[in-house]
């Protein structure tokens, strides 16, 4: 997912002119990701509700504990994926902003990072064109590129904002599950340790049992020999 996004981002930023086809592909990809994220979140929510219902009837069920662990693992993985997605989008925003700043410098307009952020927050592309003389084709192309990058940033911010509530909901869920997962992992580790210890003790017991059997055999042989000697002695005494 992030790899495809980064590839589209690089294609757009490296192109001398805006490629509407690539931009549409990027928008379609973002829409698919949003749809997929909402679908996954809905399924995780259903699993969570089913677990909560079952907790009231059978808290000690081994199957319930397994499903809790699976749900927690899936939720964490989902948050990791969405975090990477947000990071990719934020990085693209910074690159778009850098592109705008460089284009403004070409037109002779110097801006600081803070000034550029203020201009972006206004959401009006006209603030970037103030003082730009559009007599040449290059100036017109520069303006078009600035407007395109500004439009990209607005779409990015809308995309991030739309997924923000869902992302925060999942992040809080994962955080609340953290202690539970840690306890489960601790119990699993302890169980594994106990199993290893038990196996070791079992091997020792088996060795002792084998040695005991050997001793019994030796004792029986010795008894047979002693009894044989006694029988021979008694026979000769008569």
Buried (B, 14 or more C-beta within 10 A) or exposed (E): BBEBBEBBBEBBBEEEEBBEEBBEBBBEBBEEBBEEBEEBBEEBEEBBEEBEEBEEEEEEEEEBBEBBBEBBEBBBEBBEBBEEBBEBBEBBBEBBBBBBBEBBEEBEBEBEEEEBEEBBEEEEBEEBBEEBEEEEEEBEBBBEBBBBBBBBBEBBBEBBEBBEEBBEEBBEBBEEBEEEBEEBEEEEEEEEEEEEEEEEEEEEEEEEEEEEEEEEEEEEEEEEEEEEEEEEEEEEEE
